[in-house]
């Protein structure tokens, strides 16, 4: 589908017949002027440098150049913004590890970038399937809900980095559990999950989550990216170190990935620098049962104006070398005229490029006002692809993420947004929005500071003042709740200790009574039969057995306490 983004420039085409008529009148007046001096036919042989065909050839070239210039200014585009697609396919969710360990450089440029490139190529190979994207480290998040919009998938892929998650680690189980809840198809034969990670799982429930997914009919494919030998993790300040100051070496853990794939009725593939192993995965997905899919697809427009400008420039350059007569002054004037036209064409090209960037921003703003937040996010991301410094695009992106309840991502955008001098007046609004995002995440202390900073810049903002009062109230309640919880814990601890002491006293009294009863019985027996004796060796064996039983019991207690203290706690930041 071909359309024009700025069709108003089509009016420039009306100048073409005007140029042809003007040139024809010019030739007519020229012949009349020559006829005053004599017969034109007799005078023509006396003017060998003049050519009628050259003049018409030049004006035709100029008109063609003007035609392509006008069409280029209309910005012709190929594609459709929204269309309904009916097809048969499967739903594929890709769970991508974005922990710091994915920055290791045993894959070039690093594991994460190599995985993103492979996913992008996978998206290019899809036709009728739906795709979703989950990122995970210490926690898992839906980066892109299941969709048939492949353009959006590739756009979201560009923004993935370890910075988009707030907690480090590698929780494969959480990613699988989140993916299990994220499918839209109910069929148990048309859902696949691709887990791309280095397998350094710091949690303990990946196998169990894979079994639950398999019971729901989800096939799990795992792709291990990394080397078994291991690689240090580069950071801005050198190599990543653990809490003891040792350099962290991240290694591929193939065992857990194989176990997850087996539990999920899928396959495990070890990626290499030359092949990430997606061919086997795609082949397995193609063999799955297809389901009817209906979706509204957003497609990006392909700009075509640059090709038309290039052709117009070529025609102008060709027209320079075609002169009506062999006269150096005429030639100099002609070159000056064409140079002016070329500079004009170049200026118009730059203006068109600027309009492209502004159009994405305008489109994002319009979609945002229409509450089409997902589409608005895509428009703002397209604007950032063309101009990564665009303040309006970044500000709009943060707002659309907030409206989609992606609060952590919105907070990251707002915190990294540097306000240029020309937008200094909007900094108060920026801090207000940042406070809203933090308030939604129950970061009351941070939201209070953001609202205060906003009020310093704009003291008359009643909405910010109201939000600040609410955030301060919630902060006070949160602190009181924490204090109450602490007091309750202390009281519970005291009550438990008292109860324990009382129980121990009762047990001690009972034991004393039992010992006394035993002693009484022994005394009775001493009156009737001799007391049995045991050897020192037997006594030592009994003592060793008791100590072994006690040690085993203590180990079990420690394990149970560690398990109850938190199944998913880890101090690893990779």
Secondary structure as UniProt FT lines:
FT   STRAND          2..4
FT   HELIX           7..13
FT   HELIX           14..35
FT   TURN            36..37
FT   HELIX           40..44
FT   TURN            45..46
FT   TURN            48..49
FT   HELIX           52..73
FT   STRAND          76..78
FT   STRAND          82..89
FT   STRAND          91..97
FT   HELIX           100..103
FT   TURN            105..106
FT   HELIX           111..125
FT   STRAND          130..136
FT   STRAND          140..147
FT   HELIX           150..158
FT   HELIX           162..164
FT   HELIX           172..180
FT   TURN            181..182
FT   TURN            188..189
FT   STRAND          191..197
FT   HELIX           206..215
FT   TURN            216..217
FT   STRAND          219..224
FT   STRAND          231..232
FT   STRAND          234..235
FT   TURN            236..237
FT   STRAND          238..239
FT   TURN            243..244
FT   STRAND          249..250
FT   HELIX           254..263
FT   TURN            264..265
FT   STRAND          268..270
FT   HELIX           278..286
FT   STRAND          291..298
FT   STRAND          302..303
FT   HELIX           305..320
FT   HELIX           328..369
FT   TURN            370..371
FT   HELIX           373..386
FT   TURN            388..389
FT   HELIX           391..403
FT   TURN            404..405
FT   HELIX           407..415
FT   HELIX           421..426
FT   HELIX           427..440
FT   TURN            441..442
FT   HELIX           444..457
FT   TURN            459..460
FT   HELIX           462..528
FT   HELIX           536..565
FT   TURN            567..568
//
